[in-house]
Amino acid sequence: MAHQTLRRVLPQLLRFLDAQPGRKQTDGWLLEQFITQRDEGAFALLVERHGPMVLNVCRRVLGDAHEAEDAFQATFLVLALRANAVRRRESLGSWLYGVARRVAAKARAQSARRRVREASAAAVVPVPSAPAVEWTEFRGVLDEELSRLPELYRRPFVLCCLEEKTQEQAAAELGCPRSSLASRLARAKEILRRQLTDRGVCPAGLTAIAVRTACAAVHGSGTMPARILALAHGAMKALSATHLIVILSLTLFAGAGVIAAGALAPPAAADKPAAPPAGAPADAPEAERIDRYGDTLPPGALMRLGTVRFRHGANGLCDAVYSPDGKILATAGDNGWIHLWDAATGKGIAAWESEKNTLLLSLAFSPDGKTLASGGMGFDLAKHEVTRLPTKLTLWDVATRKPRLSFENEHDQFGNQRDFRRLAYSPDGKWLAAGSDESIRLWDVATAKEAPPIDAKLNPTSALAFSPDGHTLVWGGINDGAVVMWDVATRKEVRRLGGHKSMVRQLAFSPDGKLLAAGYDDKTIGLWDPATGQEVRRLKGHEADMVSIAFSPDGKTLASSARSAEPIRLWDPATGEVRFQLRGPNVYNYVARVVFSPDGKTLAVAHRDGTVFLWNPANGERLPAADEHNFVVGGIDLSPDGRTLSTIGSEDGTVRLWDLATGRRVSAPTAAGGAVIPAFSVAEDAQTFRLNGTITAVASSDETLRLLETATGKELHTFKDVGKRLHNVCLSPDGKTLATQTFPEWDGHQYKEGPTIHLWNVATGQETHQFGDAKTTAVMFSPDGRTAATTELGRVRFWDVGSGQQVRDLSHAEIGGCRFSPDGRTLATFASTQSGVHIWELATGRERLRLAGHAEGTACVLFTPDGRSLITGGMDSTVLVWDLAPARPDAKELDRLWSELADDDASHAYEAIWTLSTSPGVVGFLKARLKPAPGAEAKEIHRLIADLDSDDFDIREKASADLARIGAGAEDALLETLAGKPSPEVGRRVQILREALQRHPARLPADELQGLRALEVLERIGSPEARRVLETLAGGGEDRLTHEAKASLTRLKKTAAADAPKAADK
């Protein structure tokens, strides 16, 4: 009620303040009042004055009312805490615009990452509230438009069009003549070409909340939503320590009560579309695509090769369990994620992360199927080591995937972590038991109260089970191999089953309770009579330690698996005979868990590598399933005609061939047919590397490397002293340079320092340069062969092939490998531990595009020859084919798109490049704007190079400066000079000039960047008319535009030559 009163009163209050003299003061005066006097009224006026613009920016970027609301509050929180950072206080609107854009972009990125992780969830997904009708109409119209305007144009536009100031006021504020401001404003409108109508009204409730939250932060009191705090913190990298302390001292909460419902809701409930009737199918998003199995593709993906069904993830699967009704199969593993699958089809129902840095060891459904218990141990997957953090046992609501209860395990007396290794519900659902390092813990499920723990006698629990009647709890330990039987009612030990000296791995009662099966580390299974404590039978035949055992619901079959790739065995417990041995397609990873469905008709086999297969226990046959890769896709390659893709499984070496047109498997390759040549293979005394379609490298144990013609085996070149063991070999596209990568030497404690990348001159067989170190993971050449790129965790380094010197680098947390695009303009980076693939513009070093779709990470990438698609092999055993063209805006306004080619934001320019390349009449449009460069002639460049050897120092200095100004247009001549063995002085200066050319400037001039991106448009079009424009530009003076136009023509000629045989085939 108080909130409703506030919503009615606040607009009147603000209108009253608006009429006061304070409202007539400038933004700078109001900001100064807030900074010096902590005047909340002044801050409220600033929020009221600029709130509509900030809210509209947040709405356009995010498209979701609730997320926009958070971003709005975070923006003004940043203003409150960083008010002193506003240098031009009379341009506060422009400053707030930039902050709002950054905060909203961060929120959008967080939402995108969240959607990727939740992509497999197909059930009980809340439907987001529909935005107001007016904002639906505006979505996409103004999205990111203002951020694309250069500062010179954006500030006048913000002042005049968003802040509603007169041109005289804006000119005075900017300190420029009115005529100049009018010209800039006209130019801004020409670029935008859209009127900004219906600017909307900032809700008074939201204004009041923003003022209250911001002022509370400044005063160090009150409460603040965690999400808003995180967004604001991300926008304040330079925040002082004092303000950080203020923020972090606030009480954080995640409740929904701070922002009252309806503060940003659409105007009226009647304006919302009516909900569909129960059971009616929801309308699919317009751009949604599905794979051939019916599973949703990630945004931007064209097709999926392989399947995500029953694929838990490559990081390791530890447990699997059926729901009591048999409809759901739950899996858990090393990465701390829980997956729910449709037990019949393998389709993902839901997936969520239980807790950071947790290795899940055990799952258990409650007898009613409404709760799923999970437990494990603290584990840092990146470092692959156990952590000392306390572990949790969590009870999850299966319907909502929200935690109902959570119990924490403390450290032991030595400070070591106590784990929840095994979980078990009593059959009546009353008790939940958890095996820990030194005790068995029991909880009353109804009251959530813990009973006194059972002392395990310093024998960590490795197996746990309730008897079918619930009267007895049995457990096995790590140390002595004994199985302890414990009466639940009397809390006393009944008996102890001995006779085995090795660890008890798994325990399982027969359904009638007359047999207890125990799997041991001595490779045997003991069948015990619980009533007498006698071992009835000992089953032998496995070749490794036991991992999992399970009785069928009728008790007539016992399934078992061992810690090796040997077959699963189905035993007759009455006779001890093996009925079937089940050897699945994945023979390279042991089975982590075998579990029968409640009806006994299906045996689910969960492999350690994350795959699940279903078997018919009645006949020992595997149920129909997708015959796809079962593990990480470690290699991908295209056939010369670009129609067939070959993929290689990194674990089992299996090769698959795919028709890229249909996404379906084609006939399997055979060694005789030579359809696929492995990219790398090892013989007893040699290593073989396939360098391209025609050349193979063979490294011998005598440290000799030979290049052979693949078809005939003819020896082409020989290199000596290449090293005893090579990690990688690659050949530059022009065939002039060979790169070898050696394994770093290990001295028993650490890797020795020293280069691991060696460059060789193919013509002479001589080594030319060395670089890289023990951290280097791979090396590859740029398409023109002039640059070598090396990758290491979090970084790509670029090396000049001519000098062997590092010229620049690219750093990002999600970098583990990279690949150049065919035109050399972009670089794709990826990592096996991250879901994202990043596409970088090499001219500026800025990100153009991010693709996210593989569940756990990306193992390899490959551009298609035309550069229009990217193929990625995932840690999730699938391959995704991506459309590199972004979602294209309206192609009607060529002037606007032309302006966007000069945008500092590479992603915006990338959209413009693709849109222009498909717009009618664009070649003529670009022809009128692109003129041949009036740069230096070739004779002038050679004269300047000759002056580099002058006896006069001043002449040499002037020649260096002039050549630096010519830039890329002189690069070919500089390369020719280096190849001709120049004098030491000339060689030194030429090398300095080349290294300067390799380093992309922090910011290319806008007109130069615009021209280079326009060349990319023409090359993508590739029509005869586009080629004629490129030929004209290639005939200009020697500068970067001319140089790149020549390179574009060269690539188009190669493409035409490669396409000629395909056309003839048709």
Secondary structure, DSSP 8 states (H G I E B T S, - for coil): -HHHHHHHHHHHHHHHHHTSHHHHS-HHHHHHHHHHH--HHHHHHHHHHHHHHHHHHHHHHH--HHHHHHHHHHHHHHHHHSGGG-SSGGGHHHHHHHHHHHHHHHHHHHHHHHHHHTTT--SS--------HHHHHHTTTSTTHHHHS-HHHHHHHIIIIIS---HHHHHHHHTS-HHHHHHHHHHHHHHH-S---------HHHHHHHHHHHHHHHHT-SEEEHHHHHHHHHT-TT--HHHHHHHHTSEEE--S-SS-TTSSS-S-GGGS-----TT------TT--B-TTS-B--TTEEEEES--TTB--TT-EEEEEE-TTSSEEEEEETTSEEEEEETTT--EEEEEE-STTEEEEEEEE-TTSSEEEEEEEEEETTTTEE--S-EEEEEEETTT--EEEEEEE---TTS------EEEE-TTSSEEEEE-SSEEEEEETTTTEEEEEEE-TT--EEEEEE-TTSSEEEEEESSS--EEEEETTTTEEEEEE-S--S-EEEEEE-TTSS-EEEEETTS-EEEEETTTTEEEEEE---SS-EEEEEE-TTSS-EEEEESSSS-EEEEETTTTEEEEEE--S-TTS-EEEEEE-TTSS-EEEEETTSBEEEEETTTTEE-----S--S-EEEEEE-TTSSEEEEEETTT--EEEEETTTTEE-----TTTTS---SEEE-SSEEEEE-SSSEEEEEETTSEEEEEETTT--EEEEEE---SSEEEEEE-TTSSEEEEEE---B-SSSB--S--EEEEETTT--EEEEE--TT--EEEE-TTSSEEEEEETTEEEEEETTT--EEEEEE-TT-SEEEE-TTSSEEEEE-TT-SEEEEEETTTTEEEEEEE--SS-EEEEEE-TTSSEEEEEETTS-EEEEE-S------S-HHHHHHHTT-S-HHHHHHHHHHHHTSTTHHHHHHTT------B-HHHHHHHHHHTT-S-HHHHHHHHHHHHHHGGGGHHHHHHHHHT---HHHHHHHHHHHHHHHS--SS--HHHHHHHHHHHHHHHH--HHHHHHHHHHHTS-BSHHHHHHHHHHHHHHHHHHHHHHHHHH-
